[in-house]
């Protein structure tokens, strides 16, 4: 004889946990594994860099 499984009510905590897990897995599919910052700091145009691709002609 098989026993009947009793269903437990779904908690709000369980729902939130499932949504977070789904969002994290979806983000990893798109962006790859690891941490990815959502908001980045706005860097000033005057920030010094030696790379030629960032150098622009000075505005006169």
mmCIF file as Biopython writes it, N, C-alpha, C and O atoms, coordinates in Angstrom:
data_model
#
loop_
_atom_site.group_PDB
_atom_site.id
_atom_site.type_symbol
_atom_site.label_atom_id
_atom_site.label_alt_id
_atom_site.label_comp_id
_atom_site.label_asym_id
_atom_site.label_entity_id
_atom_site.label_seq_id
_atom_site.pdbx_PDB_ins_code
_atom_site.Cartn_x
_atom_site.Cartn_y
_atom_site.Cartn_z
_atom_site.occupancy
_atom_site.B_iso_or_equiv
_atom_site.auth_seq_id
_atom_site.auth_asym_id
_atom_site.pdbx_PDB_model_num
ATOM 1   N N  . UNK A ? 1  ? 0.826  -1.187 0.000   1.0 0.0 1  A 1 
ATOM 2   C CA . UNK A ? 1  ? 0.000  0.000  0.000   1.0 0.0 1  A 1 
ATOM 3   C C  . UNK A ? 1  ? 0.870  1.251  0.000   1.0 0.0 1  A 1 
ATOM 4   O O  . UNK A ? 1  ? 1.890  1.327  0.684   1.0 0.0 1  A 1 
ATOM 5   N N  . UNK A ? 2  ? 0.440  2.208  -0.776  1.0 0.0 2  A 1 
ATOM 6   C CA . UNK A ? 2  ? 1.137  3.481  -0.811  1.0 0.0 2  A 1 
ATOM 7   C C  . UNK A ? 2  ? 0.482  4.446  0.160   1.0 0.0 2  A 1 
ATOM 8   O O  . UNK A ? 2  ? -0.739 4.482  0.320   1.0 0.0 2  A 1 
ATOM 9   N N  . UNK A ? 3  ? 1.325  5.213  0.791   1.0 0.0 3  A 1 
ATOM 10  C CA . UNK A ? 3  ? 0.799  6.220  1.699   1.0 0.0 3  A 1 
ATOM 11  C C  . UNK A ? 3  ? 0.449  7.478  0.923   1.0 0.0 3  A 1 
ATOM 12  O O  . UNK A ? 3  ? 1.073  7.806  -0.086  1.0 0.0 3  A 1 
ATOM 13  N N  . UNK A ? 4  ? -0.556 8.166  1.414   1.0 0.0 4  A 1 
ATOM 14  C CA . UNK A ? 4  ? -0.920 9.435  0.812   1.0 0.0 4  A 1 
ATOM 15  C C  . UNK A ? 4  ? 0.040  10.507 1.299   1.0 0.0 4  A 1 
ATOM 16  O O  . UNK A ? 4  ? 0.334  10.597 2.490   1.0 0.0 4  A 1 
ATOM 17  N N  . UNK A ? 5  ? 0.516  11.304 0.385   1.0 0.0 5  A 1 
ATOM 18  C CA . UNK A ? 5  ? 1.394  12.399 0.760   1.0 0.0 5  A 1 
ATOM 19  C C  . UNK A ? 5  ? 0.533  13.587 1.160   1.0 0.0 5  A 1 
ATOM 20  O O  . UNK A ? 5  ? -0.391 13.974 0.444   1.0 0.0 5  A 1 
ATOM 21  N N  . UNK A ? 6  ? 0.847  14.150 2.298   1.0 0.0 6  A 1 
ATOM 22  C CA . UNK A ? 6  ? 0.104  15.321 2.739   1.0 0.0 6  A 1 
ATOM 23  C C  . UNK A ? 6  ? 0.776  16.553 2.169   1.0 0.0 6  A 1 
ATOM 24  O O  . UNK A ? 6  ? 1.996  16.704 2.239   1.0 0.0 6  A 1 
ATOM 25  N N  . UNK A ? 7  ? -0.033 17.425 1.608   1.0 0.0 7  A 1 
ATOM 26  C CA . UNK A ? 7  ? 0.499  18.654 1.032   1.0 0.0 7  A 1 
ATOM 27  C C  . UNK A ? 7  ? 0.581  19.713 2.117   1.0 0.0 7  A 1 
ATOM 28  O O  . UNK A ? 7  ? -0.370 19.944 2.864   1.0 0.0 7  A 1 
ATOM 29  N N  . UNK A ? 8  ? 1.743  20.348 2.184   1.0 0.0 8  A 1 
ATOM 30  C CA . UNK A ? 8  ? 1.900  21.429 3.133   1.0 0.0 8  A 1 
ATOM 31  C C  . UNK A ? 8  ? 1.569  22.741 2.438   1.0 0.0 8  A 1 
ATOM 32  O O  . UNK A ? 8  ? 1.842  22.890 1.247   1.0 0.0 8  A 1 
ATOM 33  N N  . UNK A ? 9  ? 0.993  23.683 3.150   1.0 0.0 9  A 1 
ATOM 34  C CA . UNK A ? 9  ? 0.671  24.967 2.509   1.0 0.0 9  A 1 
ATOM 35  C C  . UNK A ? 9  ? 1.949  25.701 2.083   1.0 0.0 9  A 1 
ATOM 36  O O  . UNK A ? 9  ? 2.992  25.582 2.726   1.0 0.0 9  A 1 
ATOM 37  N N  . UNK A ? 10 ? 1.846  26.446 1.010   1.0 0.0 10 A 1 
ATOM 38  C CA . UNK A ? 10 ? 2.981  27.176 0.480   1.0 0.0 10 A 1 
ATOM 39  C C  . UNK A ? 10 ? 3.143  28.474 1.273   1.0 0.0 10 A 1 
ATOM 40  O O  . UNK A ? 10 ? 2.202  29.260 1.390   1.0 0.0 10 A 1 
ATOM 41  N N  . UNK A ? 11 ? 4.327  28.687 1.809   1.0 0.0 11 A 1 
ATOM 42  C CA . UNK A ? 11 ? 4.604  29.911 2.559   1.0 0.0 11 A 1 
ATOM 43  C C  . UNK A ? 11 ? 5.068  31.003 1.623   1.0 0.0 11 A 1 
ATOM 44  O O  . UNK A ? 11 ? 5.536  30.732 0.517   1.0 0.0 11 A 1 
ATOM 45  N N  . UNK A ? 12 ? 4.936  32.232 2.067   1.0 0.0 12 A 1 
ATOM 46  C CA . UNK A ? 12 ? 5.431  33.360 1.292   1.0 0.0 12 A 1 
ATOM 47  C C  . UNK A ? 12 ? 6.951  33.303 1.196   1.0 0.0 12 A 1 
ATOM 48  O O  . UNK A ? 12 ? 7.520  33.691 0.176   1.0 0.0 12 A 1 
ATOM 49  N N  . UNK A ? 13 ? 7.613  32.825 2.245   1.0 0.0 13 A 1 
ATOM 50  C CA . UNK A ? 13 ? 9.071  32.694 2.228   1.0 0.0 13 A 1 
ATOM 51  C C  . UNK A ? 13 ? 9.527  31.724 1.148   1.0 0.0 13 A 1 
ATOM 52  O O  . UNK A ? 13 ? 10.532 31.958 0.477   1.0 0.0 13 A 1 
ATOM 53  N N  . UNK A ? 14 ? 8.781  30.631 0.983   1.0 0.0 14 A 1 
ATOM 54  C CA . UNK A ? 14 ? 9.129  29.649 -0.044  1.0 0.0 14 A 1 
ATOM 55  C C  . UNK A ? 14 ? 8.980  30.246 -1.448  1.0 0.0 14 A 1 
ATOM 56  O O  . UNK A ? 14 ? 9.785  29.980 -2.340  1.0 0.0 14 A 1 
ATOM 57  N N  . UNK A ? 15 ? 7.945  31.047 -1.619  1.0 0.0 15 A 1 
ATOM 58  C CA . UNK A ? 15 ? 7.716  31.669 -2.922  1.0 0.0 15 A 1 
ATOM 59  C C  . UNK A ? 15 ? 8.843  32.646 -3.252  1.0 0.0 15 A 1 
ATOM 60  O O  . UNK A ? 15 ? 9.343  32.669 -4.377  1.0 0.0 15 A 1 
ATOM 61  N N  . UNK A ? 16 ? 9.243  33.458 -2.261  1.0 0.0 16 A 1 
ATOM 62  C CA . UNK A ? 16 ? 10.309 34.429 -2.476  1.0 0.0 16 A 1 
ATOM 63  C C  . UNK A ? 16 ? 11.619 33.721 -2.770  1.0 0.0 16 A 1 
ATOM 64  O O  . UNK A ? 16 ? 12.376 34.138 -3.646  1.0 0.0 16 A 1 
ATOM 65  N N  . UNK A ? 17 ? 11.884 32.649 -2.034  1.0 0.0 17 A 1 
ATOM 66  C CA . UNK A ? 17 ? 13.114 31.888 -2.243  1.0 0.0 17 A 1 
ATOM 67  C C  . UNK A ? 17 ? 13.147 31.284 -3.652  1.0 0.0 17 A 1 
ATOM 68  O O  . UNK A ? 17 ? 14.191 31.293 -4.303  1.0 0.0 17 A 1 
ATOM 69  N N  . UNK A ? 18 ? 12.020 30.766 -4.119  1.0 0.0 18 A 1 
ATOM 70  C CA . UNK A ? 18 ? 11.955 30.175 -5.455  1.0 0.0 18 A 1 
ATOM 71  C C  . UNK A ? 18 ? 12.142 31.246 -6.537  1.0 0.0 18 A 1 
ATOM 72  O O  . UNK A ? 18 ? 12.798 30.996 -7.548  1.0 0.0 18 A 1 
ATOM 73  N N  . UNK A ? 19 ? 11.569 32.432 -6.328  1.0 0.0 19 A 1 
ATOM 74  C CA . UNK A ? 19 ? 11.726 33.511 -7.306  1.0 0.0 19 A 1 
ATOM 75  C C  . UNK A ? 19 ? 13.176 33.977 -7.384  1.0 0.0 19 A 1 
ATOM 76  O O  . UNK A ? 19 ? 13.695 34.208 -8.476  1.0 0.0 19 A 1 
ATOM 77  N N  . UNK A ? 20 ? 13.826 34.114 -6.241  1.0 0.0 20 A 1 
ATOM 78  C CA . UNK A ? 20 ? 15.231 34.530 -6.229  1.0 0.0 20 A 1 
ATOM 79  C C  . UNK A ? 20 ? 16.106 33.503 -6.927  1.0 0.0 20 A 1 
ATOM 80  O O  . UNK A ? 20 ? 17.003 33.856 -7.693  1.0 0.0 20 A 1 
ATOM 81  N N  . UNK A ? 21 ? 15.842 32.240 -6.661  1.0 0.0 21 A 1 
ATOM 82  C CA . UNK A ? 21 ? 16.640 31.187 -7.288  1.0 0.0 21 A 1 
ATOM 83  C C  . UNK A ? 21 ? 16.441 31.196 -8.805  1.0 0.0 21 A 1 
ATOM 84  O O  . UNK A ? 21 ? 17.400 31.052 -9.563  1.0 0.0 21 A 1 
ATOM 85  N N  . UNK A ? 22 ? 15.202 31.364 -9.238  1.0 0.0 22 A 1 
ATOM 86  C CA . UNK A ? 22 ? 14.920 31.411 -10.673 1.0 0.0 22 A 1 
ATOM 87  C C  . UNK A ? 22 ? 15.580 32.603 -11.340 1.0 0.0 22 A 1 
ATOM 88  O O  . UNK A ? 22 ? 16.127 32.482 -12.436 1.0 0.0 22 A 1 
ATOM 89  N N  . UNK A ? 23 ? 15.533 33.762 -10.678 1.0 0.0 23 A 1 
ATOM 90  C CA . UNK A ? 23 ? 16.172 34.952 -11.242 1.0 0.0 23 A 1 
ATOM 91  C C  . UNK A ? 23 ? 17.681 34.775 -11.340 1.0 0.0 23 A 1 
ATOM 92  O O  . UNK A ? 23 ? 18.295 35.164 -12.333 1.0 0.0 23 A 1 
ATOM 93  N N  . UNK A ? 24 ? 18.275 34.187 -10.305 1.0 0.0 24 A 1 
ATOM 94  C CA . UNK A ? 24 ? 19.722 33.976 -10.297 1.0 0.0 24 A 1 
ATOM 95  C C  . UNK A ? 24 ? 20.125 33.010 -11.408 1.0 0.0 24 A 1 
ATOM 96  O O  . UNK A ? 24 ? 21.117 33.243 -12.099 1.0 0.0 24 A 1 
ATOM 97  N N  . UNK A ? 25 ? 19.370 31.933 -11.586 1.0 0.0 25 A 1 
ATOM 98  C CA . UNK A ? 25 ? 19.704 30.966 -12.636 1.0 0.0 25 A 1 
ATOM 99  C C  . UNK A ? 25 ? 19.529 31.583 -14.026 1.0 0.0 25 A 1 
ATOM 100 O O  . UNK A ? 25 ? 20.334 31.335 -14.924 1.0 0.0 25 A 1 
ATOM 101 N N  . UNK A ? 26 ? 18.486 32.378 -14.199 1.0 0.0 26 A 1 
ATOM 102 C CA . UNK A ? 26 ? 18.271 33.042 -15.487 1.0 0.0 26 A 1 
ATOM 103 C C  . UNK A ? 26 ? 19.375 34.028 -15.814 1.0 0.0 26 A 1 
ATOM 104 O O  . UNK A ? 26 ? 19.811 34.126 -16.961 1.0 0.0 26 A 1 
ATOM 105 N N  . UNK A ? 27 ? 19.826 34.758 -14.805 1.0 0.0 27 A 1 
ATOM 106 C CA . UNK A ? 27 ? 20.910 35.722 -15.006 1.0 0.0 27 A 1 
ATOM 107 C C  . UNK A ? 27 ? 22.212 35.011 -15.358 1.0 0.0 27 A 1 
ATOM 108 O O  . UNK A ? 27 ? 22.981 35.497 -16.186 1.0 0.0 27 A 1 
ATOM 109 N N  . UNK A ? 28 ? 22.461 33.870 -14.737 1.0 0.0 28 A 1 
ATOM 110 C CA . UNK A ? 28 ? 23.685 33.122 -15.032 1.0 0.0 28 A 1 
ATOM 111 C C  . UNK A ? 28 ? 23.649 32.529 -16.432 1.0 0.0 28 A 1 
ATOM 112 O O  . UNK A ? 28 ? 24.696 32.372 -17.061 1.0 0.0 28 A 1 
ATOM 113 N N  . UNK A ? 29 ? 22.466 32.199 -16.929 1.0 0.0 29 A 1 
ATOM 114 C CA . UNK A ? 29 ? 22.361 31.706 -18.307 1.0 0.0 29 A 1 
ATOM 115 C C  . UNK A ? 29 ? 22.716 32.804 -19.303 1.0 0.0 29 A 1 
ATOM 116 O O  . UNK A ? 29 ? 23.375 32.549 -20.311 1.0 0.0 29 A 1 
ATOM 117 N N  . UNK A ? 30 ? 22.280 34.013 -19.016 1.0 0.0 30 A 1 
ATOM 118 C CA . UNK A ? 30 ? 22.505 35.124 -19.933 1.0 0.0 30 A 1 
ATOM 119 C C  . UNK A ? 30 ? 23.938 35.650 -19.839 1.0 0.0 30 A 1 
ATOM 120 O O  . UNK A ? 30 ? 24.609 35.822 -20.856 1.0 0.0 30 A 1 
ATOM 121 N N  . UNK A ? 31 ? 24.404 35.906 -18.606 1.0 0.0 31 A 1 
ATOM 122 C CA . UNK A ? 31 ? 25.681 36.577 -18.408 1.0 0.0 31 A 1 
ATOM 123 C C  . UNK A ? 31 ? 26.844 35.652 -18.096 1.0 0.0 31 A 1 
ATOM 124 O O  . UNK A ? 31 ? 27.997 36.080 -18.151 1.0 0.0 31 A 1 
ATOM 125 N N  . UNK A ? 32 ? 26.575 34.406 -17.772 1.0 0.0 32 A 1 
ATOM 126 C CA . UNK A ? 32 ? 27.635 33.488 -17.391 1.0 0.0 32 A 1 
ATOM 127 C C  . UNK A ? 32 ? 27.781 33.447 -15.884 1.0 0.0 32 A 1 
ATOM 128 O O  . UNK A ? 32 ? 27.183 34.261 -15.181 1.0 0.0 32 A 1 
ATOM 129 N N  . UNK A ? 33 ? 28.567 32.511 -15.381 1.0 0.0 33 A 1 
ATOM 130 C CA . UNK A ? 33 ? 28.704 32.366 -13.939 1.0 0.0 33 A 1 
ATOM 131 C C  . UNK A ? 33 ? 29.493 33.507 -13.316 1.0 0.0 33 A 1 
ATOM 132 O O  . UNK A ? 33 ? 30.260 34.188 -13.995 1.0 0.0 33 A 1 
ATOM 133 N N  . UNK A ? 34 ? 29.300 33.705 -12.034 1.0 0.0 34 A 1 
ATOM 134 C CA . UNK A ? 34 ? 30.041 34.727 -11.309 1.0 0.0 34 A 1 
ATOM 135 C C  . UNK A ? 34 ? 29.198 35.948 -11.019 1.0 0.0 34 A 1 
ATOM 136 O O  . UNK A ? 34 ? 28.018 36.007 -11.365 1.0 0.0 34 A 1 
ATOM 137 N N  . UNK A ? 35 ? 29.811 36.906 -10.390 1.0 0.0 35 A 1 
ATOM 138 C CA . UNK A ? 35 ? 29.121 38.143 -9.996  1.0 0.0 35 A 1 
ATOM 139 C C  . UNK A ? 35 ? 29.143 39.153 -11.127 1.0 0.0 35 A 1 
ATOM 140 O O  . UNK A ? 35 ? 30.166 39.336 -11.788 1.0 0.0 35 A 1 
ATOM 141 N N  . UNK A ? 36 ? 28.017 39.806 -11.349 1.0 0.0 36 A 1 
ATOM 142 C CA . UNK A ? 36 ? 27.911 40.856 -12.360 1.0 0.0 36 A 1 
ATOM 143 C C  . UNK A ? 36 ? 27.209 42.044 -11.733 1.0 0.0 36 A 1 
ATOM 144 O O  . UNK A ? 36 ? 26.077 41.924 -11.264 1.0 0.0 36 A 1 
ATOM 145 N N  . UNK A ? 37 ? 27.872 43.187 -11.722 1.0 0.0 37 A 1 
ATOM 146 C CA . UNK A ? 37 ? 27.292 44.389 -11.145 1.0 0.0 37 A 1 
ATOM 147 C C  . UNK A ? 37 ? 26.171 44.895 -12.039 1.0 0.0 37 A 1 
ATOM 148 O O  . UNK A ? 37 ? 26.299 44.916 -13.264 1.0 0.0 37 A 1 
ATOM 149 N N  . UNK A ? 38 ? 25.081 45.299 -11.419 1.0 0.0 38 A 1 
ATOM 150 C CA . UNK A ? 38 ? 23.952 45.816 -12.172 1.0 0.0 38 A 1 
ATOM 151 C C  . UNK A ? 38 ? 24.138 47.302 -12.419 1.0 0.0 38 A 1 
ATOM 152 O O  . UNK A ? 38 ? 23.903 47.788 -13.526 1.0 0.0 38 A 1 
ATOM 153 N N  . UNK A ? 39 ? 24.560 48.025 -11.386 1.0 0.0 39 A 1 
ATOM 154 C CA . UNK A ? 39 ? 24.774 49.458 -11.507 1.0 0.0 39 A 1 
ATOM 155 C C  . UNK A ? 39 ? 26.266 49.732 -11.433 1.0 0.0 39 A 1 
ATOM 156 O O  . UNK A ? 39 ? 26.957 49.200 -10.563 1.0 0.0 39 A 1 
ATOM 157 N N  . UNK A ? 40 ? 26.753 50.541 -12.321 1.0 0.0 40 A 1 
ATOM 158 C CA . UNK A ? 40 ? 28.162 50.884 -12.323 1.0 0.0 40 A 1 
ATOM 159 C C  . UNK A ? 40 ? 28.330 52.360 -12.011 1.0 0.0 40 A 1 
ATOM 160 O O  . UNK A ? 40 ? 27.438 53.168 -12.268 1.0 0.0 40 A 1 
ATOM 161 N N  . UNK A ? 41 ? 29.475 52.699 -11.459 1.0 0.0 41 A 1 
ATOM 162 C CA . UNK A ? 41 ? 29.776 54.076 -11.127 1.0 0.0 41 A 1 
ATOM 163 C C  . UNK A ? 41 ? 30.071 54.844 -12.400 1.0 0.0 41 A 1 
ATOM 164 O O  . UNK A ? 41 ? 30.792 54.359 -13.272 1.0 0.0 41 A 1 
ATOM 165 N N  . UNK A ? 42 ? 29.516 56.043 -12.508 1.0 0.0 42 A 1 
ATOM 166 C CA . UNK A ? 42 ? 29.765 56.871 -13.683 1.0 0.0 42 A 1 
ATOM 167 C C  . UNK A ? 42 ? 31.152 57.484 -13.571 1.0 0.0 42 A 1 
ATOM 168 O O  . UNK A ? 42 ? 31.432 58.234 -12.637 1.0 0.0 42 A 1 
ATOM 169 N N  . UNK A ? 43 ? 32.010 57.166 -14.517 1.0 0.0 43 A 1 
ATOM 170 C CA . UNK A ? 43 ? 33.372 57.702 -14.503 1.0 0.0 43 A 1 
ATOM 171 C C  . UNK A ? 43 ? 33.392 59.028 -15.240 1.0 0.0 43 A 1 
ATOM 172 O O  . UNK A ? 43 ? 32.740 59.189 -16.271 1.0 0.0 43 A 1 
ATOM 173 N N  . UNK A ? 44 ? 34.130 59.956 -14.715 1.0 0.0 44 A 1 
ATOM 174 C CA . UNK A ? 44 ? 34.260 61.275 -15.315 1.0 0.0 44 A 1 
ATOM 175 C C  . UNK A ? 44 ? 35.034 61.178 -16.627 1.0 0.0 44 A 1 
ATOM 176 O O  . UNK A ? 44 ? 35.874 60.296 -16.807 1.0 0.0 44 A 1 
ATOM 177 N N  . UNK A ? 45 ? 34.736 62.097 -17.532 1.0 0.0 45 A 1 
ATOM 178 C CA . UNK A ? 45 ? 35.470 62.128 -18.792 1.0 0.0 45 A 1 
ATOM 179 C C  . UNK A ? 45 ? 36.911 62.537 -18.562 1.0 0.0 45 A 1 
ATOM 180 O O  . UNK A ? 45 ? 37.792 62.231 -19.365 1.0 0.0 45 A 1 
ATOM 181 N N  . UNK A ? 46 ? 37.144 63.237 -17.451 1.0 0.0 46 A 1 
ATOM 182 C CA . UNK A ? 46 ? 38.477 63.714 -17.146 1.0 0.0 46 A 1 
ATOM 183 C C  . UNK A ? 46 ? 39.337 62.679 -16.429 1.0 0.0 46 A 1 
ATOM 184 O O  . UNK A ? 46 ? 40.498 62.955 -16.127 1.0 0.0 46 A 1 
ATOM 185 N N  . UNK A ? 47 ? 38.805 61.512 -16.155 1.0 0.0 47 A 1 
ATOM 186 C CA . UNK A ? 47 ? 39.573 60.476 -15.475 1.0 0.0 47 A 1 
ATOM 187 C C  . UNK A ? 47 ? 40.776 60.078 -16.330 1.0 0.0 47 A 1 
ATOM 188 O O  . UNK A ? 47 ? 40.635 59.798 -17.520 1.0 0.0 47 A 1 
ATOM 189 N N  . UNK A ? 48 ? 41.928 60.056 -15.730 1.0 0.0 48 A 1 
ATOM 190 C CA . UNK A ? 48 ? 43.164 59.776 -16.461 1.0 0.0 48 A 1 
ATOM 191 C C  . UNK A ? 48 ? 43.267 58.301 -16.819 1.0 0.0 48 A 1 
ATOM 192 O O  . UNK A ? 48 ? 43.019 57.433 -15.982 1.0 0.0 48 A 1 
ATOM 193 N N  . UNK A ? 49 ? 43.626 58.027 -18.040 1.0 0.0 49 A 1 
ATOM 194 C CA . UNK A ? 49 ? 43.910 56.677 -18.486 1.0 0.0 49 A 1 
ATOM 195 C C  . UNK A ? 49 ? 44.971 56.739 -19.584 1.0 0.0 49 A 1 
ATOM 196 O O  . UNK A ? 49 ? 45.017 57.691 -20.364 1.0 0.0 49 A 1 
ATOM 197 N N  . UNK A ? 50 ? 45.805 55.733 -19.634 1.0 0.0 50 A 1 
ATOM 198 C CA . UNK A ? 50 ? 46.879 55.719 -20.628 1.0 0.0 50 A 1 
ATOM 199 C C  . UNK A ? 50 ? 46.487 55.023 -21.923 1.0 0.0 50 A 1 
ATOM 200 O O  . UNK A ? 50 ? 47.202 55.110 -22.921 1.0 0.0 50 A 1 
ATOM 201 N N  . UNK A ? 51 ? 45.364 54.339 -21.906 1.0 0.0 51 A 1 
ATOM 202 C CA . UNK A ? 51 ? 44.978 53.582 -23.088 1.0 0.0 51 A 1 
ATOM 203 C C  . UNK A ? 51 ? 44.608 54.507 -24.240 1.0 0.0 51 A 1 
ATOM 204 O O  . UNK A ? 51 ? 43.914 55.507 -24.053 1.0 0.0 51 A 1 
ATOM 205 N N  . UNK A ? 52 ? 45.083 54.158 -25.440 1.0 0.0 52 A 1 
ATOM 206 C CA . UNK A ? 52 ? 44.850 55.021 -26.593 1.0 0.0 52 A 1 
ATOM 207 C C  . UNK A ? 52 ? 43.381 55.045 -26.985 1.0 0.0 52 A 1 
ATOM 208 O O  . UNK A ? 52 ? 42.909 56.047 -27.521 1.0 0.0 52 A 1 
ATOM 209 N N  . UNK A ? 53 ? 42.662 53.988 -26.737 1.0 0.0 53 A 1 
ATOM 210 C CA . UNK A ? 53 ? 41.252 53.981 -27.129 1.0 0.0 53 A 1 
ATOM 211 C C  . UNK A ? 53 ? 40.418 54.944 -26.295 1.0 0.0 53 A 1 
ATOM 212 O O  . UNK A ? 53 ? 39.327 55.330 -26.713 1.0 0.0 53 A 1 
ATOM 213 N N  . UNK A ? 54 ? 40.916 55.342 -25.114 1.0 0.0 54 A 1 
ATOM 214 C CA . UNK A ? 54 ? 40.203 56.277 -24.257 1.0 0.0 54 A 1 
ATOM 215 C C  . UNK A ? 54 ? 40.648 57.712 -24.460 1.0 0.0 54 A 1 
ATOM 216 O O  . UNK A ? 54 ? 39.985 58.638 -23.991 1.0 0.0 54 A 1 
ATOM 217 N N  . UNK A ? 55 ? 41.754 57.909 -25.147 1.0 0.0 55 A 1 
ATOM 218 C CA . UNK A ? 55 ? 42.267 59.260 -25.345 1.0 0.0 55 A 1 
ATOM 219 C C  . UNK A ? 55 ? 41.473 59.935 -26.460 1.0 0.0 55 A 1 
ATOM 220 O O  . UNK A ? 55 ? 41.229 59.353 -27.518 1.0 0.0 55 A 1 
ATOM 221 N N  . UNK A ? 56 ? 41.084 61.158 -26.197 1.0 0.0 56 A 1 
ATOM 222 C CA . UNK A ? 56 ? 40.351 61.931 -27.204 1.0 0.0 56 A 1 
ATOM 223 C C  . UNK A ? 56 ? 41.084 63.247 -27.402 1.0 0.0 56 A 1 
ATOM 224 O O  . UNK A ? 56 ? 41.920 63.638 -26.588 1.0 0.0 56 A 1 
ATOM 225 N N  . UNK A ? 57 ? 40.764 63.913 -28.476 1.0 0.0 57 A 1 
ATOM 226 C CA . UNK A ? 57 ? 41.389 65.217 -28.735 1.0 0.0 57 A 1 
ATOM 227 C C  . UNK A ? 57 ? 40.855 66.191 -27.696 1.0 0.0 57 A 1 
ATOM 228 O O  . UNK A ? 57 ? 39.663 66.174 -27.387 1.0 0.0 57 A 1 
ATOM 229 N N  . UNK A ? 58 ? 41.715 67.032 -27.159 1.0 0.0 58 A 1 
ATOM 230 C CA . UNK A ? 58 ? 41.259 67.999 -26.155 1.0 0.0 58 A 1 
ATOM 231 C C  . UNK A ? 58 ? 40.303 69.005 -26.788 1.0 0.0 58 A 1 
ATOM 232 O O  . UNK A ? 58 ? 40.486 69.431 -27.928 1.0 0.0 58 A 1 
ATOM 233 N N  . UNK A ? 59 ? 39.284 69.373 -26.021 1.0 0.0 59 A 1 
ATOM 234 C CA . UNK A ? 59 ? 38.313 70.347 -26.508 1.0 0.0 59 A 1 
ATOM 235 C C  . UNK A ? 59 ? 38.881 71.745 -26.334 1.0 0.0 59 A 1 
ATOM 236 O O  . UNK A ? 59 ? 39.146 72.171 -25.210 1.0 0.0 59 A 1 
ATOM 237 N N  . UNK A ? 60 ? 39.070 72.461 -27.432 1.0 0.0 60 A 1 
ATOM 238 C CA . UNK A ? 60 ? 39.611 73.823 -27.362 1.0 0.0 60 A 1 
ATOM 239 C C  . UNK A ? 60 ? 38.598 74.804 -27.888 1.0 0.0 60 A 1 
ATOM 240 O O  . UNK A ? 60 ? 38.860 76.006 -27.915 1.0 0.0 60 A 1 
#
